[in-house]
Amino acid sequence: MIFETKDLVFAFGLTILAGLSTGIGSALAFYTKQTNHKFLSAALGFSAGVMIYVSLVEIFAKAKDSLIIEFGQKIGYSLTTLAFFGGIALIALIDKLVPEGENPHEIKDVTEMSNGSEPKVNEKALLRMGLFSALAIAIHNFPEGLATFVGALQDPTMGISIAVAIAIHNIPEGIAVSVPIYFATKNRMKAFKMSFLSGLSEPVGALVGFFLLANFFSEAMFGMIFAGVAGIMVYISLDELLPTAHKYGEHHIAIYGLISGMVVMAASLVLFA
């Protein structure tokens, strides 16, 4: 497959915006007096709805079409299914390798940074937690960057949808990095910088993944990658976004957000089909 420069620049730009939204989370932690739990719960549910719908309805279908063209109906469908669960296995393995105590999805509340009290935790331990959270998020964002990049190359409208969904889900991750580092160092700029840099792995993942595979891009390779991306996004939604949405707010708010995300994604696909 041959891609035009403008398409590559557009896809890379989307990936940068999605990744660096961790900085938004960090800024919220510093300048918001308290977390709006209901809004964040709805936003995370919305992001999950977008990602699940676009993965199962659009991305999986496009991957299957590409592989069927190359290998025929039965083998193509089988390969799509295998690649889908392969993507789930990959992101689950990454999750497993991240130490549980430093898991980036153990998100801190913004109010912890605004009550003026000193944390009853060893500062070195807090700094370690923040740095490990940054590393963990960087690892998680690597395949997400490739997902956004490849999605935008295939379909700009779908790429924007993926980028927005991933950007929303990166915001609380920015809080997870900045809170412990700020408490440990009392340095807002350092905390913001680490949070901001953790999101850079997303465009790095896009570039590394693309250039490693550039010489092998074909309908078959595209189909396998896209099916794997669908699996990764479904896993992220079910393992990260929805549990975090429930943690922040009421069950029904998260579900309403989920359904709203699906409706908006479905409408955009119909309108721009």
JOBELSUL-V725429 format. One record per backbone hydrogen bond with DSSP energy under -1.0 kcal/mol. NH is the residue of the N-H (numbers start at 1). CO is the residue of the C=O. If there is no record, write none. Layout:
NH CO
NH CO
//
This chain:
8 4
9 5
10 6
11 7
12 8
13 9
14 10
15 11
16 12
17 13
18 14
19 15
20 16
22 19
23 20
25 21
26 22
27 23
28 24
29 25
30 26
31 27
32 28
37 35
40 36
41 37
42 38
43 39
44 40
45 41
46 42
47 43
48 44
49 45
50 46
51 47
52 48
53 49
54 50
55 51
56 52
57 53
59 54
60 55
62 58
63 59
64 60
65 61
66 62
67 63
68 64
69 65
70 66
71 67
72 68
76 72
77 73
78 74
79 75
80 76
81 77
82 78
83 79
84 80
85 81
86 82
87 83
88 84
89 85
90 86
91 87
92 88
93 89
94 90
95 91
96 92
97 93
102 99
103 100
106 103
107 105
112 109
113 110
114 111
126 122
127 123
128 124
129 125
130 126
131 127
132 128
133 129
134 130
135 131
136 132
137 133
138 134
139 135
140 136
141 137
145 141
146 142
147 143
148 144
149 145
150 146
151 147
152 148
153 149
154 150
155 151
159 155
160 156
161 157
162 158
163 159
164 160
165 161
166 162
167 163
168 164
169 165
170 166
174 170
175 171
176 172
177 173
178 174
179 175
181 177
182 178
183 179
184 180
185 181
186 182
191 187
192 188
193 189
194 190
195 191
196 192
197 193
198 194
200 197
202 199
204 200
205 201
206 202
207 203
208 204
209 205
210 206
211 207
212 208
213 209
214 210
216 213
222 218
223 219
224 220
225 221
226 222
227 223
228 224
229 225
230 226
231 227
232 228
233 229
234 230
235 231
236 232
237 233
238 234
239 235
240 236
241 236
242 237
244 240
245 241
246 242
247 243
248 244
249 245
254 250
255 251
256 252
257 253
258 254
259 255
260 256
261 257
262 258
263 259
264 260
265 261
266 262
267 263
268 264
269 265
270 266
271 267
272 268
//
